Amino acid sequence: MPSADLADMNADMNAAVDPLTMRRTMGRFATGVAVVTTSADGTPHGMTVNSLTSVSLDPPLLLVCLTIGARSTDAIIRAGRFAVNILSARQEQLALRFARRGEDHFAGLDVTHERHDVPVIPHAFAHLECEVERHFVAGDHVVVIGEVRAVCEREGEPLGFLGGRFSDIVDRGHEPVHWTF
Ligand SMILES: Cc1cc2nc3c(=O)[nH]c(=O)nc-3n(C[C@H](O)[C@H](O)[C@H](O)COP(=O)(O)O)c2cc1C
């Protein structure tokens, strides 16, 4: 390794990783954008997330990391169920709406209620209905693991998020990647 690169790496290893640096660096890991929704005591709740990760195929598990103290975090844990609405490229405004703290995210918004009685955003790229399998605190977030009970997929394009900006995710027509377990 050239000595300049090594020096840079050492400098980075010694630097404290503050929250902004963490956010900026992880922002290089491009993601989709989803809204997690639930209904607790008859009131709908929802928040925009990009911390969505698939955890297990059998059983089907996913996780989201939710800020401690956010209204939707408490509501999801109280209700014990939630939906993950994966947004389409046309739903940037919904992503912004569900990221505004303290606002009524559902004002004037038509939602449907599927089998598991959680509000679901119409025309999302996909949605997954989940039951909370477990949850635990990690740092300043609650990791919520959901067992997926039902899914729905639609035609279209997903909304992307990269470097703190919404972005396109482009299918360049490459060969599918075949991987085995
Ligand atoms: C693209 C994007 C991704 C986000 N991802 C997360 C996330 O994964 N976890 C989280 O707690 N907040 C995330 N947020 C911030 C929440 O959406 C925001 O704090 C929300 O308003 C909190 O919900 P509340 O109004 O129910 O408190 C994200 C915001 C944006 C715009």
The ligand as a Gaussian input file, in Angstrom:
#p B3LYP/6-31G(d) Opt

LIG

0 1
 C      -34.597000       9.014000       3.690000
 C      -34.849000       8.984000       5.185000
 C      -34.513000       7.856000       5.904000
 C      -34.746000       7.793000       7.298000
 N      -34.445000       6.647000       7.961000
 C      -34.694000       6.546000       9.278000
 C      -34.469000       5.312000       9.952000
 O      -34.056000       4.312000       9.362000
 N      -34.729000       5.273000      11.290000
 C      -35.213000       6.368000      11.984000
 O      -35.426000       6.272000      13.189000
 N      -35.460000       7.553000      11.355000
 C      -35.226000       7.658000      10.023000
 N      -35.505000       8.824000       9.370000
 C      -36.067000       9.975000      10.142000
 C      -37.582000       9.792000      10.475000
 O      -38.326000       9.574000       9.292000
 C      -38.183000      11.028000      11.209000
 O      -37.435000      11.300000      12.348000
 C      -39.661000      10.818000      11.570000
 O      -40.372000      12.004000      11.448000
 C      -39.881000      10.346000      12.991000
 O      -41.231000       9.882000      13.130000
 P      -42.270000      10.434000      14.209000
 O      -42.883000      11.665000      13.613000
 O      -43.223000       9.289000      14.361000
 O      -41.505000      10.780000      15.457000
 C      -35.287000       8.903000       7.979000
 C      -35.623000      10.061000       7.246000
 C      -35.398000      10.093000       5.865000
 C      -35.792000      11.339000       5.092000

